[in-house]
Amino acid sequence: MLNTKQILSVAFIVILCSACNSKKKEKQEAPISSENSMTYEPNWESLKKHETPAWFLDAKFGIYCHWGPYSVPEYENEWYAHWMYVNKDNPEAKDGKASKFYEHHVKTYGPLDKFGYKDFIPMFTAEKFDAAEWAELFKNAGAKFAGPVSEHADGFAMWDSDLTTWDAKDRGPKRDIMGELSKEIKKRDMKFIATFHRHWLLGWYPTWDETTDASNPEFAGLYGPKMKKGDFQYPPNPHDIDAGIEKYYPLADEAFNKEWLARLKEIVDKYNPDLVWFDNKMDVIGEQYRKEFLSYYYNHGAKNNQDVVATYKFYDFAKGSAVLDLERSRMSEKQDFPWLTDDSIDWKSWSHISNPNYKSANRLIDFLVDVVSKSGAVLLNITPKANGEIPEPVKERLLEMGDWLKINGEAIYGTRPFKIYGEGKAQVVEGHLSENKNPDNTSDDIRFTTKGDILYATVLDWPKSNETIISTLKQGNAHYTKTIKTIELLGNPGTLKFDVKADGLHIYLPPHPVGKHAFVFRIISD
């Protein structure tokens, strides 16, 4: 029988446990904030209610990298995994001739039944890969979001996957590349992104060709499902679609659709990316699976109070359900919606090759300024070597961009477009993969951005005379009716003299150039 002291002790414990359970229940039942409580259904009407988060509107500049087993041969471009299989009997062979990739591969590595793409994976060791070093470089380059290609068209997953053994944790580097980068990128207050090309795998390899290892069912986990000769097709040209010209290519079956979706969900669950980027040709995936992914991702973000972004090319998602992304191209005019463009630091390739042709830092900066002035953001691809080293010329260009952004970033980050994007002689050629058609900018090319009451005018080269004339801001113009009080040149002490005349705003410059690239005027008015 309990004495009085024991009874009081038991009573105290019961009351304490009851209070704890009550608090625990209260914590579990606390509602999600109203801002993130929306449930996104897997239909376009519901998915269009998802708003582009402020962080993306402010970030403007991100970095990603094409890096995988295709980096090993260092030949021509990241499509090596596909073109190495195009022999003279392949429907893609032009004039009955094997591709130069095929000829190079057989000469260098041997026949395809002896040395196929799978055999590059053990050579992809990444022994010099340092996630902290990469993330620090991205930070110093001025990037606000960054990440790797999670899976290219080659079918090799760059994360620790429970769905396949053809991944970077089980083979090749034997490291969780995405996990390591996710940790280091987030540690530096950048947003983490995952980019996904898996839908291209459908027919990427000639699984019908018995003379290659791609037809061996033992390797189906990498090479994908059995296809018929000629099944691999490029996506229809968007202009053909607009003109009503229909072109068909094989669509994914249920097994491929489910695997595509399962891998994406695994990436989301394991790494919580702030942005998921998709390459084009996603319309080979069943529409309901595409909608289901967006629903899953948006709801996952809402549940975790995480503002997330998804991107798409062409018609792969419904307009307004995600952010439109362009490839090696840009808009010719300012848009009334946020958009993204991805471009590579190498004119020739998205992956490291032995003979790269890197763009200059000046070209990359001018591209960024132009895109931002038109409501866009830039995702710049870099090209690490197979061993994990980032080539020195790539580092130099990134750090040069970072140095420019340290001085002039206030005209980029957190800005919004002006009434017009700018002025100048350069006319942008639009269209998929059109960037090489656009010339370098000159001192005649000026781009505008705003932040609150401040107007930024970025001139894309230093003029030969001692003044800059901005015709948009001439006397009586309809775009800017405020009275200009002061004008400063970022990176230069003090204010500049100026006159507002009938032909434009005349700004008188220091005797020597300030910096090596585009220069920014901060225009402040009453």
DANOR-V971073 format. One record per pair of residues at least 24 apart in sequence whose ideal C-beta (glycine too) atoms are under 8 Angstrom apart, sorted by the first residue. I is the first residue (numbers start at 1). J is the second residue. D is the distance in whole Angstrom. If there is no record, write none. Layout:
I,J,D
I,J,D
//
This chain:
32,302,7
32,303,7
32,305,7
33,305,7
36,301,8
36,302,4
36,303,8
36,305,5
37,302,7
38,302,6
39,299,6
39,302,8
40,294,7
40,295,5
40,298,4
40,299,5
40,302,7
41,295,6
42,288,7
42,291,4
42,292,5
42,294,7
42,295,4
43,291,6
44,291,7
44,318,4
44,321,6
46,295,7
47,291,7
47,294,5
47,295,7
47,298,7
47,317,8
47,318,7
47,321,4
47,322,8
48,318,7
48,320,4
48,321,5
50,294,8
50,298,5
50,321,7
50,322,8
52,309,7
52,323,6
52,338,5
53,307,3
53,308,7
53,309,6
54,307,7
55,144,8
55,191,6
55,274,7
55,307,6
56,145,8
56,275,7
56,307,8
56,309,5
56,323,7
56,338,7
56,377,7
57,338,6
57,416,8
58,144,8
58,413,6
58,414,4
59,144,4
59,145,6
59,191,7
59,377,6
59,413,7
60,144,7
60,368,7
60,372,5
60,377,5
60,378,7
60,412,5
60,413,6
60,415,8
61,142,6
61,143,6
61,144,6
61,368,6
61,377,7
61,378,5
61,380,7
61,405,7
61,412,7
61,413,8
62,143,5
62,144,6
62,145,4
62,146,6
62,191,8
62,193,7
62,275,8
62,377,7
62,378,7
62,379,5
62,380,7
63,138,5
63,141,6
63,143,4
63,145,8
63,146,5
63,379,7
63,380,5
63,381,8
63,382,6
63,398,7
64,146,7
64,147,6
64,148,6
64,149,7
64,193,6
64,195,6
64,277,7
64,342,8
64,379,6
64,380,8
64,381,6
64,382,8
65,148,6
65,149,7
65,381,6
65,382,5
65,383,7
65,384,6
66,149,5
66,152,7
66,344,8
66,350,4
66,351,4
66,381,6
66,383,7
67,148,6
67,149,7
67,158,8
67,177,8
67,351,7
67,352,8
67,383,8
67,384,5
67,386,8
68,124,7
68,149,7
68,152,6
68,154,6
68,156,6
68,158,6
68,351,8
69,117,7
69,120,4
69,121,5
69,123,7
69,124,4
69,154,6
69,156,6
69,172,7
69,386,8
70,120,7
70,152,7
70,154,6
70,351,6
71,124,7
71,351,5
71,352,5
71,383,8
71,384,7
71,385,7
71,386,4
72,120,5
72,123,5
72,124,5
72,386,5
73,104,8
73,105,7
73,108,8
73,109,8
73,120,7
74,352,6
74,353,5
74,354,4
74,385,8
74,386,8
75,101,7
75,104,6
75,353,6
75,354,7
76,100,8
76,101,6
76,348,8
76,349,7
76,353,6
77,348,7
77,349,4
77,350,7
77,351,7
77,353,7
78,152,7
78,349,6
78,350,5
78,351,4
79,153,8
80,105,8
81,117,5
81,152,8
81,153,7
81,154,4
81,204,7
81,205,8
82,153,7
82,204,5
82,205,7
82,232,8
84,112,7
84,117,7
85,112,6
85,117,8
85,205,6
85,206,5
85,209,7
85,212,6
85,214,6
87,112,8
87,211,8
89,209,8
90,206,6
90,209,8
91,229,7
91,230,4
92,232,7
112,211,7
112,212,4
112,213,6
112,214,8
113,211,6
113,212,6
113,213,6
114,213,8
116,212,6
116,213,3
116,214,6
116,219,8
117,154,7
117,205,7
117,213,8
117,214,8
117,222,8
117,223,8
118,213,6
118,219,6
118,222,6
118,223,8
121,156,7
121,166,8
121,171,5
121,172,5
122,171,7
122,172,7
123,172,8
123,386,7
124,172,4
124,173,7
124,386,5
125,172,7
125,173,6
125,386,7
125,387,7
126,168,8
126,172,7
126,173,4
126,175,7
126,177,7
126,386,7
126,387,6
126,388,4
127,387,6
127,388,6
128,385,8
128,387,5
128,388,4
128,389,5
129,173,7
129,175,7
129,177,7
129,384,8
129,387,8
129,388,3
130,388,7
131,177,8
131,180,4
131,181,5
131,183,7
131,184,4
132,184,5
134,181,7
134,184,7
134,384,8
134,390,7
135,181,7
135,184,4
135,185,5
135,187,7
135,188,5
135,190,7
136,184,8
136,188,7
137,390,7
137,395,6
137,398,6
137,399,8
138,185,7
138,188,8
138,190,7
138,398,8
139,188,5
139,190,6
140,398,7
140,399,6
140,402,5
141,398,4
141,399,6
141,401,5
141,402,4
141,405,8
142,401,6
142,402,5
142,404,8
142,405,4
142,406,7
142,409,6
143,190,6
143,380,8
144,190,6
144,191,7
144,413,7
145,190,6
145,191,4
145,192,7
145,193,5
145,274,7
145,275,6
145,379,8
146,181,8
146,185,5
146,190,5
146,191,8
146,192,7
146,193,7
147,178,8
147,181,6
147,182,7
147,185,7
147,192,5
147,193,4
147,194,6
147,195,7
147,273,7
147,275,8
148,177,6
148,178,6
148,181,6
148,194,8
148,195,7
149,195,5
149,197,7
150,178,6
150,194,4
150,195,6
150,196,5
150,267,6
151,196,6
151,197,6
151,198,5
151,263,7
152,197,5
152,200,8
153,197,5
153,198,7
153,200,3
153,201,6
153,204,5
153,279,8
154,201,7
154,204,7
154,222,8
155,198,7
155,201,5
155,204,7
155,221,8
155,222,5
155,223,7
155,224,6
156,222,7
157,263,7
159,266,8
159,267,7
159,270,7
159,271,7
160,270,7
161,263,7
161,266,6
162,266,7
163,259,7
163,262,6
163,263,6
163,266,6
164,221,5
165,221,7
166,221,5
166,222,4
173,388,8
178,267,7
178,270,8
178,271,6
179,270,7
179,271,7
182,271,5
182,272,8
182,273,8
191,274,4
191,275,6
192,271,7
192,272,7
192,273,5
192,274,6
192,275,8
193,273,6
193,274,6
193,275,4
193,276,7
193,277,6
193,379,8
194,267,5
194,271,7
194,273,4
194,275,7
194,276,5
194,277,7
195,276,8
195,277,4
195,278,8
195,279,7
196,263,8
196,264,7
196,267,8
196,276,7
196,277,7
196,278,6
196,279,7
197,278,8
197,279,4
198,260,6
198,263,6
199,252,7
199,260,6
199,278,8
199,279,7
199,281,5
199,282,5
199,284,5
199,285,5
200,279,7
200,281,6
202,227,7
202,231,8
202,232,8
202,250,6
202,252,6
202,256,6
202,284,5
203,227,5
203,231,4
203,232,3
203,233,7
203,249,8
203,250,6
204,232,6
206,232,8
224,256,8
225,253,7
225,255,7
225,256,6
234,281,8
235,280,6
235,281,5
235,283,7
235,314,7
238,314,5
238,315,8
238,432,7
241,314,8
241,315,7
249,284,7
250,284,7
251,284,5
251,286,7
252,284,5
252,285,5
252,286,7
256,285,8
257,285,6
257,286,5
257,289,5
258,289,8
260,285,6
260,289,7
261,289,5
261,292,6
261,293,6
264,293,5
264,296,8
264,297,8
265,293,8
265,296,6
268,296,7
268,297,6
268,300,5
269,300,8
272,300,8
272,304,7
272,306,7
273,308,8
274,306,7
274,307,7
274,308,6
274,309,7
275,308,7
275,309,4
275,310,7
275,311,7
276,308,8
276,309,8
276,310,5
276,311,7
277,310,8
277,311,5
277,325,7
277,340,8
277,342,7
277,379,7
278,310,7
278,311,6
278,312,6
278,313,7
278,316,6
278,325,8
279,313,7
279,327,8
280,313,4
280,314,6
280,316,7
280,327,7
281,316,8
282,312,7
282,313,8
282,316,4
282,317,8
283,314,8
283,315,7
283,316,5
290,316,7
290,317,6
294,321,6
294,322,7
311,340,6
325,379,8
326,432,7
327,432,6
327,433,6
328,432,8
328,433,5
328,434,7
328,435,4
328,436,8
329,430,6
329,431,6
329,432,6
329,433,7
329,434,5
329,435,6
330,367,7
330,370,6
330,371,5
330,374,7
330,376,7
330,428,6
330,430,7
330,435,7
330,438,8
331,371,8
331,374,5
331,375,8
331,376,6
331,428,7
331,430,7
332,427,7
332,428,4
332,429,8
332,430,5
333,374,7
333,421,7
334,373,7
334,374,5
334,375,6
334,417,5
334,420,7
334,421,4
335,374,6
335,375,5
335,376,7
336,375,7
337,375,7
338,375,6
338,376,7
338,377,7
339,375,6
339,376,5
339,377,7
340,376,7
340,377,5
340,378,8
340,379,6
341,371,6
341,376,6
341,377,8
341,378,6
341,379,7
342,378,8
342,379,4
342,380,8
342,381,6
343,367,7
343,378,7
343,379,8
343,380,6
343,381,7
343,435,6
344,380,8
344,381,4
344,382,8
344,383,7
345,380,6
345,381,6
345,382,5
345,383,7
345,394,6
345,397,6
346,383,6
347,436,7
349,383,7
350,381,6
350,383,7
351,383,6
352,383,4
352,384,6
352,385,5
352,386,7
352,391,7
353,383,8
356,383,7
356,391,7
356,393,8
358,393,5
358,394,7
358,397,6
359,397,7
360,397,7
361,396,8
361,397,5
361,400,4
361,401,6
361,404,8
361,517,7
362,440,8
362,516,7
362,517,5
362,518,8
363,440,6
364,397,6
364,401,6
365,401,6
365,404,6
365,517,5
365,518,6
366,440,7
366,441,5
366,445,8
366,460,5
366,517,8
366,518,6
367,435,8
368,401,8
368,412,7
369,411,8
369,412,7
369,447,5
369,458,5
369,460,7
369,518,5
370,421,8
370,422,8
370,428,7
370,441,7
370,445,8
370,447,6
370,460,8
372,412,6
372,415,7
372,447,8
372,449,6
373,417,6
373,418,7
373,421,4
373,422,5
373,447,4
373,448,6
373,449,6
373,458,8
374,417,7
374,421,5
375,417,5
400,516,8
400,517,8
404,515,7
404,517,5
404,518,7
407,490,6
407,491,4
407,515,7
408,458,7
408,490,5
408,491,7
408,515,8
408,518,7
408,519,7
408,520,5
410,451,7
410,456,8
410,490,7
410,520,8
410,522,8
411,449,5
411,451,8
411,456,4
411,458,6
411,490,7
411,520,5
411,522,8
412,449,7
414,451,6
415,449,4
415,450,6
415,451,5
415,456,7
416,449,7
416,450,5
416,451,7
417,448,7
417,449,7
417,450,7
418,448,4
418,449,6
418,450,5
418,455,7
418,479,7
419,479,5
419,480,8
420,448,7
420,472,7
420,479,6
421,447,6
421,448,7
422,446,5
422,447,4
422,448,5
422,472,8
423,470,7
423,471,6
423,472,5
424,460,8
443,468,7
446,470,6
446,472,8
448,472,8
453,524,7
453,525,7
454,522,6
454,523,7
454,524,6
455,480,7
455,523,4
455,525,7
456,520,6
456,521,7
456,522,6
456,523,7
457,520,7
457,521,5
457,523,6
458,518,5
458,519,7
458,520,5
458,521,8
459,518,7
459,519,6
459,520,8
459,521,7
460,518,5
461,518,7
462,509,8
462,513,4
462,519,7
463,509,7
466,508,6
466,509,5
466,511,7
467,506,6
467,507,6
467,508,5
467,509,6
468,506,8
468,507,5
468,509,6
468,521,8
469,503,7
469,504,4
469,505,7
469,506,6
469,507,8
470,504,5
470,505,4
470,507,7
471,503,6
471,504,4
472,504,7
472,505,8
473,500,7
473,504,6
473,505,4
473,523,8
474,500,7
474,501,7
474,502,6
474,503,6
474,504,4
474,505,7
475,500,6
475,501,6
475,502,5
480,525,8
482,525,4
482,526,7
483,525,6
483,526,5
484,523,6
484,524,7
484,525,5
485,524,5
485,525,6
485,526,5
486,524,5
487,521,6
487,522,7
487,523,5
487,524,7
488,521,7
488,522,4
488,524,8
489,514,6
489,519,6
489,520,7
489,521,6
489,522,8
490,519,7
490,520,4
490,521,8
490,522,6
491,515,6
491,519,7
496,521,8
//
